[in-house]
Amino acid sequence: MSRAGARSKGPASARAINMAQLSGMTGFARTEASFEQFSWVWEVRSVNGKGLEARFRFPGGYDRLEAGARDLAKARFARGNIQASLTLNRDASDAALRLDTARIEAILAAAEPYVSSGRVRPVSLDGLLGVRGVLDVEDRSEPDDADELDAALLESLALALDSLRDVRLVEGGELQALLNGHVDTIETLTHQAETSAAVRLDAIRDRIAAKYAELLPQGLDPDRLATEAATMAVKMDVREELDRLHAHIRAARELLAAGSPTGRKLDFLSQEFNREANTLCSKSSDSSLTQIGLAMKNAVDQFREQVQNVE
């Protein structure tokens, strides 16, 4: 008995990808293989999922493979809904014919008096083979060594799952570029907020002085102006938010460089980004800073949307 090699149909170029990179959660792969009189096809699919959920569809009698199949999936993936189906075929030419000679002899013996008397014609072979139970086809649904068949089936499933992992890594590479671009945008907007005139004390003082000048012809007492400006500056102080944004940006870059599985951490980080962007908008009393905050919220939303596809 010899085991035929499985033929994997997946993107060969993906196999050279560094495993430290991000992985996506969607993809499809297929393998074909054979063993003795059996040939089969594995098809595996993957879509997004909060955790790892693997479902398998086997032909009748092959549910015994599920434990081994599930271990193969767990060894390769941390997240995603994975579905794998096995289509198994057996070579019909390998079926064995079984002739019940004892039954044939009994039929001939019982028919002899009728044939001798001329009342019936001699029994023909076609007639004998048509009698129920005389000829049976022995269905060899199992090979001589079922353990070897199981090993061959799981071996080709492993190849299919490897190909699926490669496809997900290709998707992850594309996601990595998109996510880094969103982080770059968030970082640029953070720097713009830091340098915005809206957060400078002198600019705040000038706005307060201009507002009171409209209301009070004699202007505002310098000491009172300084007090009002200081109070407004405290309310508008976004330095803590900007410091946290810089920390989140560093954390995002580290997670993106570390590779999967990191999707859950990136999702949590996107919520922290969103919280700081919201606070930036709520503290702003200047249209330019508000526009920066809104642009940041948009970039964070795009970041979080793509993070949902990361393993």
Summary of the structure (lengths in Angstrom):
residues: 311
radius of gyration: 37.2
end to end distance: 40.5
largest distance: 144.4
contacts: 925
relative contact order: 0.15
helix: 60%
strand: 16%
